[in-house]
């Protein structure tokens, strides 16, 4: 009996390893399957970089060692999955109720304030795109941001009532750009993987900002809420940026200079230290100093939208397939010749006053993950046509304005 019992026990012991091996094998198989699935969802595989890219500049960048050293945020299969899902939502969108993401940071910072409706998007966020994989859209005013915002699915200036948007572009960038930062409303997570800037030649942006804020005296209510401060236009009689420069910043022969108060307003407007021209007040320095110091920056240059959009899309793990025909144009109006004219003297003094703003613009470009040396040089060559001195120099005669109070006010 003892011997039989001993044999039985031996058989049981001999059976255990086989059962254990089977159990371990099944566990490993499930683990591998789960890990592979999770890796697909979270995006850790390298994308297939398209061979044919529209721009020679972008093509050279994609083939460079610099681009190869930057791993994509999402793998190509998950990118395609997101793009197809986004196409479905965009095609099905009928102008109905927009989506507001629950992980919005704005209610935490401003518990008693409501997020403006144009911060919402027209499609939902995929649950696998966690805050640390999201992109924050830093919407710098009058730099082309409204058109890009519409492509990303936001609502500002995308429809007559700012409640509809039929201009969204199915893309990985649109799918992962969850929140926006515009003027004093910061709705982004500080954990965001990237901060997307749409930028433009600083002098061209200042000209557009000045014309945008100018009240139209032919309107029934020319001093409506849109025009917060009118003194610089009405009281100082600055109706063109050229006039502000020639009369407010430097006396040009044949022109009467403005009062000391108006000169002070003109300079502070361009420096962004006084809120009398809204998109000059919320300038590059404001957006740059408001984001986390170690944030990853990606850039779409107003002058090269297609190339830069495709570069960012590829950097994330998507495909570079945007074309010029896909671009919407929003928040523009026909300008009079005198509104866009700048004399040589006006350009010089405007560039001098905008010197620190230009340096911030250059810093954003230098830090951009999708901009290489060739593209940076390209932008500096373009900047030289309007502000040659500031394009070459790395510092300014005057110290950069202290805007800590303004930055603190947006949180």
Secondary structure, DSSP 8 states (H G I E B T S, - for coil): -HHHHHHHHHHHHHHHHHHHHHHHHHHHHHHHHHHHHHHHHHT-S-----S--S-HHHHHHHTSHHHHTS--SS-HHHHHHHHHHHHHHHHH--S---B--TT-SHHHH-TTS---GGGSBSS---TT--GGG-EEEE--TTTTHHHHHHHHTB-TTSSTTSS-------SHHHHHEEEEEETTEE---TT-SEEEEEE--HHHHHHHHHHHH---TTSTTTTSTT----TTTTTTT--SHHHIIIIIIS--TTS----HHHHHHHHHHHHT-STTSHHHHS-HHHHHHHS-TT--EEEEEGGGHHHHHHHHHHHHT------GGG----S-----HHHH---HHHHHHHHHHTHHHHHHHHHHHHHBTT--HHHHHHHHHHHHHHHHHHHH-SS-SS-----HHHHHTT-
